[in-house]
Amino acid sequence: MKNNNKKTYWPHMIVGFLALALTLSFWTVKSASSLPVQESNTYMLKYQMADININEITERKMAFDKSYNIRILNIEMMVMTDNVNSKRPQPNVIKLRQGTNIFTYEVLSKTGEAVTDANVTFLLTQPHSRKQDKLFENVPNINGKYQVSGVNIEKAGRYTLKMRVEIADTMGYSSLPAYLKP
């Protein structure tokens, strides 16, 4: 008679690898779902709409840039110091105030005349979040300038001031970085 006391461990290894694979799969799903994905709002549109109409958007933007300029007025800039570890210069940003802010824009033709009949939309957003977005449609023209008033900002951090101007078949955009100190 043969003595078959040899133990085989391969069934235990298979069960162990399956348990490890299930644990790592669960951990991956849990980690991925805890980091929310934010949609891009480039061109002040949903990503899908911007992607579908990018050729038309680009043509309208180029036509706008040939004929008009957008300029923000009465702002205070924060002087940013360049990061010594990076070769990229830091652009100066608009300084925001806690509470109510007013933004005044001027749309000028290339000849320097103020445009008063544009359809203007303003968006205050944060670069990596859309939770706190504030959208102002049909911004009124007051004395040749487009004024967005009643923009209440409470949370400190980085922001982006976006403006879309539609004149006839052209469409222009302005995107300016801003910051509210804590």
Wavefront OBJ file of the C-alpha trace (Angstrom):
o trace
v 0.000 0.000 0.000
v 1.043 3.481 -0.882
v 0.883 6.216 1.669
v -0.785 9.320 0.084
v -0.069 11.850 2.759
v 1.201 14.468 0.306
v -0.628 17.747 0.808
v -1.437 19.912 -2.156
v -1.779 23.621 -1.624
v -2.890 24.702 -5.088
v -6.639 24.773 -4.238
v -5.835 27.109 -1.317
v -3.750 29.331 -3.610
v -6.595 29.603 -6.116
v -9.055 30.593 -3.376
v -6.517 33.105 -2.011
v -5.939 34.688 -5.441
v -9.702 34.959 -6.000
v -10.144 36.624 -2.604
v -7.283 39.015 -3.371
v -8.760 39.856 -6.810
v -12.210 40.527 -5.326
v -10.722 42.705 -2.580
v -8.658 44.743 -5.055
v -11.671 45.111 -7.378
v -13.830 46.391 -4.516
v -11.099 48.802 -3.434
v -10.687 50.127 -7.002
v -14.415 50.779 -7.425
v -14.676 52.430 -4.010
v -11.656 54.687 -4.681
v -12.872 55.672 -8.138
v -16.379 56.502 -6.950
v -15.099 58.689 -4.117
v -13.465 61.085 -6.624
v -16.277 62.811 -8.499
v -15.831 63.647 -12.166
v -16.748 67.195 -13.118
v -17.906 68.063 -16.608
v -15.945 70.666 -18.494
v -17.735 73.928 -19.203
v -15.451 75.228 -21.911
v -17.267 77.692 -24.174
v -19.947 77.821 -21.435
v -21.588 74.715 -22.915
v -21.830 71.102 -21.904
v -18.853 69.121 -23.148
v -20.975 67.084 -25.561
v -22.504 70.166 -27.194
v -19.112 71.861 -27.514
v -17.647 68.693 -29.041
v -20.468 68.333 -31.583
v -20.371 72.004 -32.651
v -16.637 72.778 -32.278
v -16.152 73.753 -35.931
v -19.020 76.255 -35.826
v -17.849 77.598 -32.451
v -14.302 78.093 -33.749
v -15.491 79.884 -36.903
v -17.794 82.190 -34.921
v -15.021 82.930 -32.398
v -12.515 83.794 -35.143
v -15.072 86.111 -36.781
v -15.691 87.798 -33.411
v -11.973 88.216 -32.685
v -11.474 89.929 -36.075
v -14.099 92.577 -35.305
v -14.454 92.976 -31.519
v -12.611 93.045 -28.178
v -13.840 92.205 -24.667
v -12.305 94.081 -21.747
v -13.002 93.977 -18.013
v -13.035 97.296 -16.155
v -12.484 98.511 -12.576
v -10.696 95.461 -11.196
v -7.896 94.967 -8.735
v -5.180 92.503 -9.678
v -3.204 90.268 -7.321
v 0.484 90.101 -8.152
v 1.468 86.447 -8.151
v 5.023 85.377 -7.371
v 6.535 82.868 -9.739
v 7.140 79.347 -8.485
v 10.911 78.847 -8.212
v 10.567 75.089 -8.767
v 8.734 75.533 -12.047
v 9.775 77.393 -15.156
v 6.181 78.504 -15.813
v 5.391 82.112 -14.926
v 2.269 82.683 -12.848
v -0.196 85.112 -14.433
v -1.656 87.844 -12.262
v -5.237 87.136 -11.215
v -8.252 89.263 -10.392
v -8.698 89.885 -6.682
v -12.208 89.079 -5.467
v -13.932 90.388 -2.335
v -15.862 88.252 0.085
v -19.546 89.059 -0.272
v -21.104 90.908 -3.178
v -18.961 91.654 -6.233
v -19.719 93.697 -9.336
v -18.051 92.988 -12.681
v -18.128 95.515 -15.508
v -17.205 94.536 -19.059
v -16.821 96.589 -22.178
v -17.340 95.185 -25.680
v -15.618 97.333 -28.284
v -15.371 97.105 -32.037
v -11.862 97.236 -33.484
v -12.519 100.898 -34.332
v -13.086 101.658 -30.617
v -16.860 102.058 -30.662
v -18.861 100.527 -27.803
v -21.215 97.707 -28.786
v -24.539 98.037 -26.964
v -26.732 95.412 -28.638
v -24.859 92.210 -27.761
v -26.329 89.180 -26.024
v -24.023 88.702 -23.011
v -23.852 85.744 -20.615
v -21.615 85.652 -17.513
v -20.483 82.590 -15.536
v -18.584 82.522 -12.252
v -17.115 79.063 -11.812
v -14.337 77.254 -10.010
v -11.727 75.444 -12.139
v -12.422 71.906 -10.890
v -16.003 72.060 -9.688
v -19.397 73.074 -11.018
v -21.244 72.946 -7.686
v -20.892 76.667 -6.939
v -21.439 77.957 -10.518
v -23.341 81.208 -10.857
v -24.771 81.899 -14.315
v -26.128 85.316 -15.324
v -27.905 85.398 -18.677
v -28.899 88.545 -20.580
v -26.473 90.828 -18.775
v -27.818 94.396 -19.069
v -26.017 97.177 -20.881
v -25.683 100.276 -18.697
v -24.142 103.338 -20.363
v -22.281 101.273 -22.972
v -20.929 98.771 -20.443
v -22.198 95.332 -19.467
v -22.521 95.107 -15.691
v -22.951 91.921 -13.676
v -24.036 92.840 -10.164
v -25.076 90.820 -7.160
v -22.394 88.138 -7.508
v -22.135 86.815 -3.950
v -18.902 84.921 -3.213
v -18.452 83.380 0.229
v -16.069 80.463 -0.288
v -12.352 81.289 -0.585
v -10.342 79.831 -3.436
v -9.693 79.986 -7.169
v -12.395 81.087 -9.581
v -12.769 81.763 -13.273
v -14.766 84.668 -14.685
v -16.214 83.572 -18.016
v -18.154 85.720 -20.432
v -19.783 84.841 -23.749
v -20.773 87.659 -26.115
v -22.988 87.033 -29.131
v -23.249 89.681 -31.845
v -25.133 88.672 -35.007
v -23.396 85.503 -36.291
v -20.271 85.924 -34.171
v -19.509 84.722 -30.669
v -16.640 85.798 -28.426
v -15.355 84.479 -25.127
v -13.444 85.879 -22.196
v -12.001 83.668 -19.466
v -10.096 85.335 -16.629
v -8.609 83.729 -13.504
v -9.653 85.164 -10.148
v -8.907 84.434 -6.498
v -10.585 85.057 -3.155
v -8.180 84.992 -0.215
v -9.323 83.153 2.906
l 1 2 3 4 5 6 7 8 9 10 11 12 13 14 15 16 17 18 19 20 21 22 23 24 25 26 27 28 29 30 31 32 33 34 35 36 37 38 39 40 41 42 43 44 45 46 47 48 49 50 51 52 53 54 55 56 57 58 59 60 61 62 63 64 65 66 67 68 69 70 71 72 73 74 75 76 77 78 79 80 81 82 83 84 85 86 87 88 89 90 91 92 93 94 95 96 97 98 99 100 101 102 103 104 105 106 107 108 109 110 111 112 113 114 115 116 117 118 119 120 121 122 123 124 125 126 127 128 129 130 131 132 133 134 135 136 137 138 139 140 141 142 143 144 145 146 147 148 149 150 151 152 153 154 155 156 157 158 159 160 161 162 163 164 165 166 167 168 169 170 171 172 173 174 175 176 177 178 179 180 181 182
